[in-house]
Amino acid sequence: MEKDNYKTDVIFRVDNSKDWKGTVYALMPHDCCDHQGHVSTYQHVGQHSGAEYRHCIAKSRPATPKEYKDLKREMEQGHGYNFNVVKKQNYDKYLKSYYEVRGVKR
C-alpha cells in the first residue's frame, strides 16, 4: 500500500480498563471524527472507531515502542498511514479539526 503524504499525529496507549486491559491502541488526538468531538482510534480488534480523548487517557497508560511496534506496522503497511508519534493532544490542532467536522467557519 502506498504511504500517505499527510503526517497523522498518533499517541499509542495500553488500555487499563476491565474489559480491554492490556489492549494496545492508537489514538489520533487531532483527528475529530464526529459531531460529538470524538477522535479517531485504531486497534487490531475492531479496527477504526471514535473515542473520547480524555476518557482514553484516564483509562490507559502510554505504550512503549516495543508494545506498539506491531500495531504501528499494521497501520502503516496495511492502511498507508504516515505517523508523527506525539505524547499529548495539541488542543488548537484538535479544535481546528472539530470545527471542520462541524462546518464552523472561523
C-alpha positions in Angstrom: 0.0 0.0 0.0 1.2 3.5 -0.8 2.1 5.6 2.2 0.1 8.8 2.8 1.9 12.1 2.3 -0.1 13.6 5.2 1.6 13.0 8.6 -1.0 11.8 11.1 -0.3 12.6 14.8 -0.7 9.5 16.9 -0.5 8.5 20.6 -0.1 4.8 21.3 -1.8 3.7 24.5 -2.3 0.5 26.5 -5.8 0.1 28.0 -6.2 -0.4 31.7 -10.0 -0.8 31.9 -11.6 -4.0 33.0 -12.8 -5.3 29.6 -9.9 -4.3 27.4 -7.0 -4.5 29.9 -3.7 -4.8 28.0 -5.0 -3.9 24.6 -2.7 -1.6 22.6 -4.4 1.0 20.5 -3.6 4.1 18.5 -5.3 7.4 19.4 -5.3 10.1 16.8 -5.7 13.2 19.1 -6.2 15.7 16.3 -8.5 13.8 14.0 -12.0 14.7 15.1 -14.3 12.0 13.6 -17.9 13.1 14.5 -20.1 16.0 15.7 -19.7 14.9 19.4 -16.0 15.7 19.3 -14.7 12.1 19.4 -11.2 11.4 18.0 -10.2 8.5 15.7 -8.8 5.4 17.3 -7.5 2.1 15.8 -6.8 -1.3 17.3 -6.2 -4.8 16.0 -9.6 -5.9 17.2 -12.4 -3.6 15.9 -10.1 -1.6 13.7 -11.2 2.1 13.4 -13.6 3.8 15.8 -14.2 7.0 17.6 -13.5 7.7 21.3 -13.5 10.5 23.9 -9.9 11.6 24.2 -9.8 12.4 28.0 -11.6 9.1 28.8 -9.0 7.2 26.8 -6.1 9.0 28.6 -7.7 8.4 32.0 -8.2 4.7 31.4 -4.8 3.8 29.8 -1.1 4.3 30.0 1.5 5.2 27.4 2.6 2.2 25.3 6.3 1.6 24.8 7.7 1.4 21.3 8.1 -2.4 21.8 4.4 -2.7 22.7 3.1 -0.7 19.8 5.5 -1.9 17.1 3.1 -4.5 15.5 0.1 -2.1 15.6 2.2 0.7 14.0 3.4 -1.6 11.3 -0.1 -2.9 10.6 -1.4 0.7 10.2 1.5 1.9 8.1 1.7 -1.1 5.8 -2.0 -2.1 5.7 -3.6 1.3 5.7 -0.9 3.6 4.4 -0.6 5.8 7.5 2.4 8.1 7.8 2.9 8.8 11.6 4.2 11.5 13.8 4.2 10.0 17.3 3.3 12.6 19.9 2.8 12.5 23.7 -0.3 14.5 24.1 -3.1 16.4 22.4 -2.4 19.9 21.0 -5.8 21.5 21.7 -5.5 24.1 19.0 -5.0 21.3 16.4 -7.9 19.4 17.8 -10.2 22.4 17.7 -9.3 23.1 14.1 -10.4 19.5 13.2 -13.5 19.8 15.4 -14.6 23.0 13.7 -14.0 21.4 10.2 -16.2 18.4 11.1 -19.0 20.7 12.5 -18.8 23.0 9.5 -17.9 26.0 11.7 -16.1 28.8 9.8 -13.6 30.7 11.9 
